[in-house]
Amino acid sequence: MAELPIRSHALEYSPDRAPGGADGYRWHVHLEENDAAVEYLVVDLTGTEATRTRLGTEELDAKVEHALQRLASSRLSNHSDPLAQAAEWNAPVLRRAEHFG
């Protein structure tokens, strides 16, 4: 199973400080330096999906890397560079409530 080499993440916005009335969460998940020219992935969780998790902002923030790794484990191949594969994903990467479980 391939994993993304995640360096860190930062919460860009949450419902209480979202721009333009957005109702969800957005993170920038920073990856290790690489040749695939992908510095970070934008990860979104809608307000509806966030409510389904029954988790608060701090709990969601603590689990976002896990949620992204769950996607990576199902989509990445061990036969090529995980960062090159992730660079081809649609942006933002949408996560659902079950990914935060």
C-alpha positions as CSV (number, residue, x, y, z in Angstrom):
1,M,0.0,0.0,0.0
2,A,1.4,3.4,-1.0
3,E,1.4,6.3,1.3
4,L,1.7,10.0,0.7
5,P,4.7,11.6,2.3
6,I,2.9,14.3,4.3
7,R,5.0,16.9,6.0
8,S,2.3,19.0,7.6
9,H,-1.1,20.6,7.1
10,A,-2.8,23.9,7.8
11,L,-6.5,24.7,8.2
12,E,-7.2,27.4,5.6
13,Y,-10.8,28.0,6.7
14,S,-13.7,26.5,8.7
15,P,-17.4,27.5,8.7
16,D,-16.8,30.2,11.3
17,R,-14.2,31.9,9.2
18,A,-15.0,30.8,5.6
19,P,-14.8,33.3,2.7
20,G,-17.9,34.2,0.8
21,G,-20.3,32.1,2.8
22,A,-18.6,28.8,2.2
23,D,-20.0,26.3,4.7
24,G,-17.2,23.8,5.0
25,Y,-13.5,23.2,5.8
26,R,-10.4,23.6,3.6
27,W,-6.9,22.5,4.4
28,H,-3.6,22.7,2.6
29,V,-1.8,19.4,3.2
30,H,1.9,20.0,2.6
31,L,3.9,17.2,1.1
32,E,7.6,16.3,1.3
33,E,9.8,18.0,-1.4
34,N,9.5,16.2,-4.6
35,D,10.0,16.3,-8.4
36,A,6.3,16.1,-9.2
37,A,5.9,19.9,-8.6
38,V,3.1,19.4,-6.1
39,E,3.8,21.4,-2.9
40,Y,0.5,20.8,-1.3
41,L,-2.9,19.3,-1.8
42,V,-6.1,21.3,-1.2
43,V,-8.5,19.1,0.9
44,D,-12.2,20.1,1.3
45,L,-14.9,18.8,3.6
46,T,-18.4,20.2,3.1
47,G,-20.4,21.5,6.0
48,T,-22.9,18.7,5.6
49,E,-20.2,16.1,5.7
50,A,-18.5,17.8,8.7
51,T,-21.8,17.6,10.6
52,R,-22.1,13.9,9.8
53,T,-18.8,13.3,11.6
54,R,-20.0,14.8,14.8
55,L,-16.5,16.2,15.3
56,G,-15.5,19.7,16.1
57,T,-13.0,21.8,14.2
58,E,-10.0,20.8,16.3
59,E,-10.9,17.1,16.0
60,L,-11.4,17.3,12.3
61,D,-8.1,19.2,12.0
62,A,-6.3,16.4,13.9
63,K,-7.7,13.8,11.5
64,V,-7.3,15.4,8.1
65,E,-4.0,13.7,7.4
66,H,-5.5,10.3,8.3
67,A,-8.5,11.1,6.0
68,L,-6.1,11.8,3.1
69,Q,-4.1,8.7,3.7
70,R,-7.2,6.6,3.5
71,L,-7.7,7.9,0.0
72,A,-4.1,7.4,-0.8
73,S,-4.3,3.7,0.3
74,S,-7.2,3.1,-2.1
75,R,-5.9,5.1,-5.1
76,L,-2.1,5.0,-5.1
77,S,-0.2,2.2,-6.8
78,N,3.1,0.9,-5.4
79,H,4.4,0.7,-8.9
80,S,5.0,4.4,-9.5
81,D,5.8,7.6,-7.5
82,P,2.9,8.4,-5.1
83,L,3.6,12.1,-5.4
84,A,3.4,12.0,-9.2
85,Q,0.1,10.1,-8.9
86,A,-1.3,12.6,-6.4
87,A,-0.3,15.5,-8.7
88,E,-3.0,14.2,-11.1
89,W,-5.8,14.2,-8.6
90,N,-8.6,16.7,-9.0
91,A,-8.4,19.8,-6.8
92,P,-9.7,20.2,-4.3
93,V,-9.6,16.7,-3.0
94,L,-13.1,16.1,-1.5
95,R,-13.3,14.0,1.6
96,R,-16.5,12.6,3.2
97,A,-17.5,12.0,6.8
98,E,-16.5,8.3,6.8
99,H,-12.9,9.2,5.9
100,F,-12.6,10.9,9.3
101,G,-13.6,7.8,11.2
